Amino acid sequence: MDKLYHGTLARNVPSIRQAGLLPHKGLWTTDFHSDADALVYAVSQKHLGKLNAVLTGQMAKAGLVQWSDNYDYTQFRSDLIKHVAIIAVSAEKFCCYPDRFENGHPPGAEPGDWYSRDTIGVEGIRRIMIGQEMFDWLKPSELDFTHRLREVLRERCVRNSAENS
């Protein structure tokens, strides 16, 4: 495998263009793994569904989605185009966590993840996709939104509201 995909918020792209991808404990990961190691995460083409869920959660966690019971696929599409970026990276500095549970991987990594403890320098970045280009490449389906991603947004936005009250 020679290329992997890292999802992030579009507002992070300027610093990524300058310094590359730095290992850190992201807000989304620490919600599930409070003891997570500082890593750079990526997925293979096979796990784009996971990338969709993580990006959806990141948008909600950052307060970039205006949730309502009427929030629909058109709004979701618009929010993704406005707020999300996909960074294609060289796989050479990454370790693969197979699709099954296995001891020996750092806290925070999960089956199906690729991770690196090292900075992925600018030279390791193959492509940065934002806006419509990102959406056309990622292709989140309306069916996936209706049956999975909408619930990720609702749950995260409700939790954010409760935490900020």
MARMARVEX-867224 format. One record per residue (C-alpha): x, y, z; residue in one letter; residue number from 1. Coordinates in nm, 4 decimals, padded with zeros to 6 digits. Each point is the difference from the previous one (the first is absolute). Layout:
MARMARVEX-867224
<nutor><xx>X</xx><yy>Y</yy><zz>Z</zz><r>A</r><k>NUM</k></nutor>
...
***
This chain:
MARMARVEX-867224
<nutor><xx>00.0000</xx><yy>00.0000</yy><zz>00.0000</zz><r>M</r><k>1</k></nutor>
<nutor><xx>00.1455</xx><yy>00.3310</yy><zz>-00.0903</zz><r>D</r><k>2</k></nutor>
<nutor><xx>-00.2661</xx><yy>00.2594</yy><zz>00.0899</zz><r>K</r><k>3</k></nutor>
<nutor><xx>-00.2135</xx><yy>00.0620</yy><zz>00.3083</zz><r>L</r><k>4</k></nutor>
<nutor><xx>-00.2542</xx><yy>00.2658</yy><zz>00.0913</zz><r>Y</r><k>5</k></nutor>
<nutor><xx>-00.0090</xx><yy>00.2300</yy><zz>00.3013</zz><r>H</r><k>6</k></nutor>
<nutor><xx>-00.3138</xx><yy>00.2006</yy><zz>00.0730</zz><r>G</r><k>7</k></nutor>
<nutor><xx>00.0054</xx><yy>00.3366</yy><zz>00.1719</zz><r>T</r><k>8</k></nutor>
<nutor><xx>-00.1791</xx><yy>00.3310</yy><zz>00.0175</zz><r>L</r><k>9</k></nutor>
<nutor><xx>00.0704</xx><yy>00.2355</yy><zz>-00.2892</zz><r>A</r><k>10</k></nutor>
<nutor><xx>00.1116</xx><yy>00.2704</yy><zz>00.2437</zz><r>R</r><k>11</k></nutor>
<nutor><xx>00.3065</xx><yy>-00.2179</yy><zz>00.0760</zz><r>N</r><k>12</k></nutor>
<nutor><xx>00.1215</xx><yy>-00.0051</yy><zz>-00.3613</zz><r>V</r><k>13</k></nutor>
<nutor><xx>00.2238</xx><yy>00.3128</yy><zz>00.0190</zz><r>P</r><k>14</k></nutor>
<nutor><xx>00.2039</xx><yy>-00.1432</yy><zz>00.2899</zz><r>S</r><k>15</k></nutor>
<nutor><xx>00.0140</xx><yy>-00.3427</yy><zz>-00.1685</zz><r>I</r><k>16</k></nutor>
<nutor><xx>00.1402</xx><yy>00.1621</yy><zz>-00.3136</zz><r>R</r><k>17</k></nutor>
<nutor><xx>00.2714</xx><yy>00.1570</yy><zz>00.2142</zz><r>Q</r><k>18</k></nutor>
<nutor><xx>00.0907</xx><yy>-00.2712</yy><zz>00.2509</zz><r>A</r><k>19</k></nutor>
<nutor><xx>-00.1593</xx><yy>-00.3221</yy><zz>-00.1255</zz><r>G</r><k>20</k></nutor>
<nutor><xx>-00.2121</xx><yy>-00.2239</yy><zz>00.2228</zz><r>L</r><k>21</k></nutor>
<nutor><xx>00.1126</xx><yy>-00.0003</yy><zz>00.3627</zz><r>L</r><k>22</k></nutor>
<nutor><xx>-00.0839</xx><yy>-00.2839</yy><zz>00.2389</zz><r>P</r><k>23</k></nutor>
<nutor><xx>-00.2590</xx><yy>00.1179</yy><zz>00.2519</zz><r>H</r><k>24</k></nutor>
<nutor><xx>-00.2994</xx><yy>-00.1121</yy><zz>00.2021</zz><r>K</r><k>25</k></nutor>
<nutor><xx>-00.2975</xx><yy>00.1235</yy><zz>-00.1976</zz><r>G</r><k>26</k></nutor>
<nutor><xx>-00.3233</xx><yy>00.1034</yy><zz>00.1691</zz><r>L</r><k>27</k></nutor>
<nutor><xx>-00.1937</xx><yy>-00.2749</yy><zz>-00.1757</zz><r>W</r><k>28</k></nutor>
<nutor><xx>00.2432</xx><yy>-00.2747</yy><zz>00.1025</zz><r>T</r><k>29</k></nutor>
<nutor><xx>00.0271</xx><yy>00.1129</yy><zz>00.3621</zz><r>T</r><k>30</k></nutor>
<nutor><xx>-00.3789</xx><yy>-00.0200</yy><zz>00.0328</zz><r>D</r><k>31</k></nutor>
<nutor><xx>00.0338</xx><yy>-00.3759</yy><zz>-00.0436</zz><r>F</r><k>32</k></nutor>
<nutor><xx>00.3539</xx><yy>-00.0573</yy><zz>00.1292</zz><r>H</r><k>33</k></nutor>
<nutor><xx>00.0984</xx><yy>00.2391</yy><zz>00.2789</zz><r>S</r><k>34</k></nutor>
<nutor><xx>00.3388</xx><yy>-00.1729</yy><zz>00.0213</zz><r>D</r><k>35</k></nutor>
<nutor><xx>00.0704</xx><yy>00.0286</yy><zz>-00.3744</zz><r>A</r><k>36</k></nutor>
<nutor><xx>00.3578</xx><yy>00.0429</yy><zz>-00.1166</zz><r>D</r><k>37</k></nutor>
<nutor><xx>00.0930</xx><yy>00.2942</yy><zz>-00.2210</zz><r>A</r><k>38</k></nutor>
<nutor><xx>-00.0258</xx><yy>-00.1471</yy><zz>-00.3508</zz><r>L</r><k>39</k></nutor>
<nutor><xx>-00.0742</xx><yy>00.0928</yy><zz>-00.3587</zz><r>V</r><k>40</k></nutor>
<nutor><xx>-00.2930</xx><yy>-00.2116</yy><zz>-00.1157</zz><r>Y</r><k>41</k></nutor>
<nutor><xx>-00.0891</xx><yy>-00.1003</yy><zz>-00.3531</zz><r>A</r><k>42</k></nutor>
<nutor><xx>-00.2193</xx><yy>-00.2546</yy><zz>-00.1756</zz><r>V</r><k>43</k></nutor>
<nutor><xx>00.0295</xx><yy>-00.2033</yy><zz>-00.3161</zz><r>S</r><k>44</k></nutor>
<nutor><xx>-00.2436</xx><yy>00.0344</yy><zz>-00.2886</zz><r>Q</r><k>45</k></nutor>
<nutor><xx>-00.1768</xx><yy>-00.3063</yy><zz>00.1458</zz><r>K</r><k>46</k></nutor>
<nutor><xx>-00.1010</xx><yy>00.1922</yy><zz>00.3171</zz><r>H</r><k>47</k></nutor>
<nutor><xx>-00.1466</xx><yy>00.3217</yy><zz>-00.1409</zz><r>L</r><k>48</k></nutor>
<nutor><xx>-00.3211</xx><yy>-00.0622</yy><zz>00.1961</zz><r>G</r><k>49</k></nutor>
<nutor><xx>00.1989</xx><yy>00.0390</yy><zz>00.3214</zz><r>K</r><k>50</k></nutor>
<nutor><xx>00.1537</xx><yy>00.3192</yy><zz>-00.1371</zz><r>L</r><k>51</k></nutor>
<nutor><xx>-00.3497</xx><yy>00.1360</yy><zz>-00.0703</zz><r>N</r><k>52</k></nutor>
<nutor><xx>-00.1056</xx><yy>-00.0690</yy><zz>00.3596</zz><r>A</r><k>53</k></nutor>
<nutor><xx>00.3135</xx><yy>00.1561</yy><zz>00.1487</zz><r>V</r><k>54</k></nutor>
<nutor><xx>-00.0292</xx><yy>00.3137</yy><zz>-00.2142</zz><r>L</r><k>55</k></nutor>
<nutor><xx>-00.3676</xx><yy>00.0319</yy><zz>00.0879</zz><r>T</r><k>56</k></nutor>
<nutor><xx>00.0854</xx><yy>-00.0271</yy><zz>00.3689</zz><r>G</r><k>57</k></nutor>
<nutor><xx>00.2841</xx><yy>00.2510</yy><zz>-00.0318</zz><r>Q</r><k>58</k></nutor>
<nutor><xx>-00.2298</xx><yy>00.2586</yy><zz>-00.1588</zz><r>M</r><k>59</k></nutor>
<nutor><xx>-00.2573</xx><yy>-00.0453</yy><zz>00.2747</zz><r>A</r><k>60</k></nutor>
<nutor><xx>00.2593</xx><yy>-00.0055</yy><zz>00.2807</zz><r>K</r><k>61</k></nutor>
<nutor><xx>00.1448</xx><yy>00.3287</yy><zz>-00.1318</zz><r>A</r><k>62</k></nutor>
<nutor><xx>-00.3469</xx><yy>00.1605</yy><zz>00.0017</zz><r>G</r><k>63</k></nutor>
<nutor><xx>-00.0017</xx><yy>00.0496</yy><zz>-00.3779</zz><r>L</r><k>64</k></nutor>
<nutor><xx>-00.3401</xx><yy>-00.1631</yy><zz>-00.0549</zz><r>V</r><k>65</k></nutor>
<nutor><xx>-00.3257</xx><yy>00.1725</yy><zz>00.0855</zz><r>Q</r><k>66</k></nutor>
<nutor><xx>-00.2040</xx><yy>-00.3020</yy><zz>00.1078</zz><r>W</r><k>67</k></nutor>
<nutor><xx>-00.3771</xx><yy>-00.0169</yy><zz>-00.0211</zz><r>S</r><k>68</k></nutor>
<nutor><xx>-00.2459</xx><yy>-00.2873</yy><zz>-00.0352</zz><r>D</r><k>69</k></nutor>
<nutor><xx>-00.0404</xx><yy>00.1124</yy><zz>-00.3624</zz><r>N</r><k>70</k></nutor>
<nutor><xx>00.3722</xx><yy>-00.0156</yy><zz>-00.0797</zz><r>Y</r><k>71</k></nutor>
<nutor><xx>00.0176</xx><yy>-00.1819</yy><zz>-00.3328</zz><r>D</r><k>72</k></nutor>
<nutor><xx>00.2431</xx><yy>-00.1378</yy><zz>-00.2562</zz><r>Y</r><k>73</k></nutor>
<nutor><xx>00.0148</xx><yy>00.3303</yy><zz>-00.1912</zz><r>T</r><k>74</k></nutor>
<nutor><xx>00.1136</xx><yy>00.1828</yy><zz>00.3153</zz><r>Q</r><k>75</k></nutor>
<nutor><xx>00.2441</xx><yy>-00.2809</yy><zz>00.0790</zz><r>F</r><k>76</k></nutor>
<nutor><xx>00.1482</xx><yy>00.0212</yy><zz>-00.3502</zz><r>R</r><k>77</k></nutor>
<nutor><xx>00.0396</xx><yy>00.3755</yy><zz>00.0343</zz><r>S</r><k>78</k></nutor>
<nutor><xx>00.1651</xx><yy>-00.0335</yy><zz>00.3423</zz><r>D</r><k>79</k></nutor>
<nutor><xx>00.2448</xx><yy>-00.2632</yy><zz>-00.1257</zz><r>L</r><k>80</k></nutor>
<nutor><xx>00.0958</xx><yy>00.2134</yy><zz>-00.2993</zz><r>I</r><k>81</k></nutor>
<nutor><xx>00.0518</xx><yy>00.3027</yy><zz>00.2224</zz><r>K</r><k>82</k></nutor>
<nutor><xx>00.1761</xx><yy>-00.1583</yy><zz>00.2993</zz><r>H</r><k>83</k></nutor>
<nutor><xx>00.1827</xx><yy>-00.3209</yy><zz>-00.0944</zz><r>V</r><k>84</k></nutor>
<nutor><xx>00.3281</xx><yy>-00.0896</yy><zz>-00.1687</zz><r>A</r><k>85</k></nutor>
<nutor><xx>00.1492</xx><yy>-00.3332</yy><zz>-00.1053</zz><r>I</r><k>86</k></nutor>
<nutor><xx>00.3767</xx><yy>-00.0315</yy><zz>-00.0042</zz><r>I</r><k>87</k></nutor>
<nutor><xx>00.1419</xx><yy>-00.2809</yy><zz>-00.2163</zz><r>A</r><k>88</k></nutor>
<nutor><xx>00.3314</xx><yy>-00.1110</yy><zz>00.1483</zz><r>V</r><k>89</k></nutor>
<nutor><xx>00.2766</xx><yy>-00.2421</yy><zz>-00.0782</zz><r>S</r><k>90</k></nutor>
<nutor><xx>-00.0461</xx><yy>-00.3195</yy><zz>00.2027</zz><r>A</r><k>91</k></nutor>
<nutor><xx>00.3699</xx><yy>-00.0592</yy><zz>00.0665</zz><r>E</r><k>92</k></nutor>
<nutor><xx>00.0073</xx><yy>00.1367</yy><zz>00.3609</zz><r>K</r><k>93</k></nutor>
<nutor><xx>-00.3252</xx><yy>-00.1676</yy><zz>00.1071</zz><r>F</r><k>94</k></nutor>
<nutor><xx>-00.0706</xx><yy>-00.3254</yy><zz>00.1837</zz><r>C</r><k>95</k></nutor>
<nutor><xx>-00.3136</xx><yy>-00.1990</yy><zz>-00.0726</zz><r>C</r><k>96</k></nutor>
<nutor><xx>-00.2329</xx><yy>-00.1190</yy><zz>00.2728</zz><r>Y</r><k>97</k></nutor>
<nutor><xx>-00.1690</xx><yy>-00.3007</yy><zz>-00.1659</zz><r>P</r><k>98</k></nutor>
<nutor><xx>-00.3787</xx><yy>-00.0276</yy><zz>-00.0189</zz><r>D</r><k>99</k></nutor>
<nutor><xx>-00.0084</xx><yy>-00.2075</yy><zz>00.3178</zz><r>R</r><k>100</k></nutor>
<nutor><xx>00.0924</xx><yy>00.0764</yy><zz>00.3602</zz><r>F</r><k>101</k></nutor>
<nutor><xx>00.3664</xx><yy>-00.0577</yy><zz>00.0667</zz><r>E</r><k>102</k></nutor>
<nutor><xx>00.2249</xx><yy>00.0858</yy><zz>00.2965</zz><r>N</r><k>103</k></nutor>
<nutor><xx>00.3062</xx><yy>00.2179</yy><zz>-00.0464</zz><r>G</r><k>104</k></nutor>
<nutor><xx>-00.1576</xx><yy>00.3040</yy><zz>-00.1664</zz><r>H</r><k>105</k></nutor>
<nutor><xx>00.0020</xx><yy>00.3393</yy><zz>00.1741</zz><r>P</r><k>106</k></nutor>
<nutor><xx>-00.2997</xx><yy>00.1224</yy><zz>00.2007</zz><r>P</r><k>107</k></nutor>
<nutor><xx>-00.2441</xx><yy>00.1773</yy><zz>-00.2299</zz><r>G</r><k>108</k></nutor>
<nutor><xx>00.0755</xx><yy>-00.2076</yy><zz>-00.3089</zz><r>A</r><k>109</k></nutor>
<nutor><xx>-00.2790</xx><yy>-00.2327</yy><zz>-00.1107</zz><r>E</r><k>110</k></nutor>
<nutor><xx>-00.0334</xx><yy>-00.2881</yy><zz>-00.2443</zz><r>P</r><k>111</k></nutor>
<nutor><xx>00.0093</xx><yy>00.1336</yy><zz>-00.3564</zz><r>G</r><k>112</k></nutor>
<nutor><xx>00.2084</xx><yy>00.3070</yy><zz>00.0922</zz><r>D</r><k>113</k></nutor>
<nutor><xx>00.3370</xx><yy>00.0884</yy><zz>-00.1358</zz><r>W</r><k>114</k></nutor>
<nutor><xx>00.2025</xx><yy>00.2100</yy><zz>00.2411</zz><r>Y</r><k>115</k></nutor>
<nutor><xx>00.3356</xx><yy>00.1690</yy><zz>00.0358</zz><r>S</r><k>116</k></nutor>
<nutor><xx>00.1832</xx><yy>00.1312</yy><zz>00.3042</zz><r>R</r><k>117</k></nutor>
<nutor><xx>00.2085</xx><yy>00.2182</yy><zz>-00.2333</zz><r>D</r><k>118</k></nutor>
<nutor><xx>-00.0732</xx><yy>00.3322</yy><zz>-00.1630</zz><r>T</r><k>119</k></nutor>
<nutor><xx>-00.1071</xx><yy>-00.0479</yy><zz>-00.3594</zz><r>I</r><k>120</k></nutor>
<nutor><xx>00.1981</xx><yy>00.2780</yy><zz>-00.1611</zz><r>G</r><k>121</k></nutor>
<nutor><xx>-00.1172</xx><yy>00.2077</yy><zz>-00.2906</zz><r>V</r><k>122</k></nutor>
<nutor><xx>00.1969</xx><yy>-00.2307</yy><zz>-00.2312</zz><r>E</r><k>123</k></nutor>
<nutor><xx>-00.2246</xx><yy>-00.2909</yy><zz>00.1116</zz><r>G</r><k>124</k></nutor>
<nutor><xx>-00.3173</xx><yy>00.1817</yy><zz>-00.1031</zz><r>I</r><k>125</k></nutor>
<nutor><xx>-00.1156</xx><yy>-00.1098</yy><zz>-00.3422</zz><r>R</r><k>126</k></nutor>
<nutor><xx>-00.3161</xx><yy>00.2073</yy><zz>-00.0365</zz><r>R</r><k>127</k></nutor>
<nutor><xx>-00.2292</xx><yy>00.2275</yy><zz>00.2007</zz><r>I</r><k>128</k></nutor>
<nutor><xx>-00.3672</xx><yy>-00.0096</yy><zz>-00.0921</zz><r>M</r><k>129</k></nutor>
<nutor><xx>-00.2450</xx><yy>00.2643</yy><zz>00.1193</zz><r>I</r><k>130</k></nutor>
<nutor><xx>-00.3379</xx><yy>00.1286</yy><zz>-00.1118</zz><r>G</r><k>131</k></nutor>
<nutor><xx>-00.1839</xx><yy>-00.1662</yy><zz>-00.2863</zz><r>Q</r><k>132</k></nutor>
<nutor><xx>00.3080</xx><yy>-00.2005</yy><zz>-00.1019</zz><r>E</r><k>133</k></nutor>
<nutor><xx>00.0086</xx><yy>-00.1591</yy><zz>00.3464</zz><r>M</r><k>134</k></nutor>
<nutor><xx>-00.3730</xx><yy>-00.0758</yy><zz>-00.0056</zz><r>F</r><k>135</k></nutor>
<nutor><xx>00.0127</xx><yy>-00.1526</yy><zz>-00.3485</zz><r>D</r><k>136</k></nutor>
<nutor><xx>00.2886</xx><yy>-00.2232</yy><zz>00.1061</zz><r>W</r><k>137</k></nutor>
<nutor><xx>-00.1420</xx><yy>-00.1020</yy><zz>00.3399</zz><r>L</r><k>138</k></nutor>
<nutor><xx>-00.3531</xx><yy>-00.0567</yy><zz>-00.1359</zz><r>K</r><k>139</k></nutor>
<nutor><xx>-00.1962</xx><yy>-00.0372</yy><zz>00.3235</zz><r>P</r><k>140</k></nutor>
<nutor><xx>-00.3338</xx><yy>-00.1455</yy><zz>-00.0987</zz><r>S</r><k>141</k></nutor>
<nutor><xx>-00.3379</xx><yy>00.1336</yy><zz>00.0999</zz><r>E</r><k>142</k></nutor>
<nutor><xx>-00.0854</xx><yy>-00.3483</yy><zz>00.1274</zz><r>L</r><k>143</k></nutor>
<nutor><xx>00.3069</xx><yy>-00.0045</yy><zz>00.2287</zz><r>D</r><k>144</k></nutor>
<nutor><xx>-00.0907</xx><yy>00.3492</yy><zz>00.1216</zz><r>F</r><k>145</k></nutor>
<nutor><xx>-00.3587</xx><yy>-00.1025</yy><zz>00.0761</zz><r>T</r><k>146</k></nutor>
<nutor><xx>00.0871</xx><yy>-00.3245</yy><zz>00.1798</zz><r>H</r><k>147</k></nutor>
<nutor><xx>00.3279</xx><yy>00.0804</yy><zz>00.1746</zz><r>R</r><k>148</k></nutor>
<nutor><xx>00.1612</xx><yy>00.3404</yy><zz>-00.0396</zz><r>L</r><k>149</k></nutor>
<nutor><xx>-00.3073</xx><yy>00.2012</yy><zz>00.0964</zz><r>R</r><k>150</k></nutor>
<nutor><xx>-00.0020</xx><yy>-00.1825</yy><zz>00.3337</zz><r>E</r><k>151</k></nutor>
<nutor><xx>00.3712</xx><yy>00.0747</yy><zz>00.0528</zz><r>V</r><k>152</k></nutor>
<nutor><xx>-00.0779</xx><yy>00.3694</yy><zz>-00.0524</zz><r>L</r><k>153</k></nutor>
<nutor><xx>-00.3071</xx><yy>-00.0001</yy><zz>00.2210</zz><r>R</r><k>154</k></nutor>
<nutor><xx>00.1726</xx><yy>-00.1806</yy><zz>00.2855</zz><r>E</r><k>155</k></nutor>
<nutor><xx>00.3119</xx><yy>00.2180</yy><zz>-00.0117</zz><r>R</r><k>156</k></nutor>
<nutor><xx>-00.1916</xx><yy>00.3285</yy><zz>-00.0328</zz><r>C</r><k>157</k></nutor>
<nutor><xx>-00.2301</xx><yy>-00.0897</yy><zz>00.2905</zz><r>V</r><k>158</k></nutor>
<nutor><xx>00.3030</xx><yy>-00.0960</yy><zz>00.2109</zz><r>R</r><k>159</k></nutor>
<nutor><xx>00.1778</xx><yy>00.3265</yy><zz>-00.0911</zz><r>N</r><k>160</k></nutor>
<nutor><xx>-00.3081</xx><yy>00.1962</yy><zz>00.1024</zz><r>S</r><k>161</k></nutor>
<nutor><xx>-00.0187</xx><yy>-00.1809</yy><zz>00.3354</zz><r>A</r><k>162</k></nutor>
<nutor><xx>00.3746</xx><yy>00.0485</yy><zz>00.0652</zz><r>E</r><k>163</k></nutor>
<nutor><xx>-00.0229</xx><yy>00.3718</yy><zz>-00.0776</zz><r>N</r><k>164</k></nutor>
<nutor><xx>-00.3044</xx><yy>00.0581</yy><zz>00.2227</zz><r>S</r><k>165</k></nutor>
***
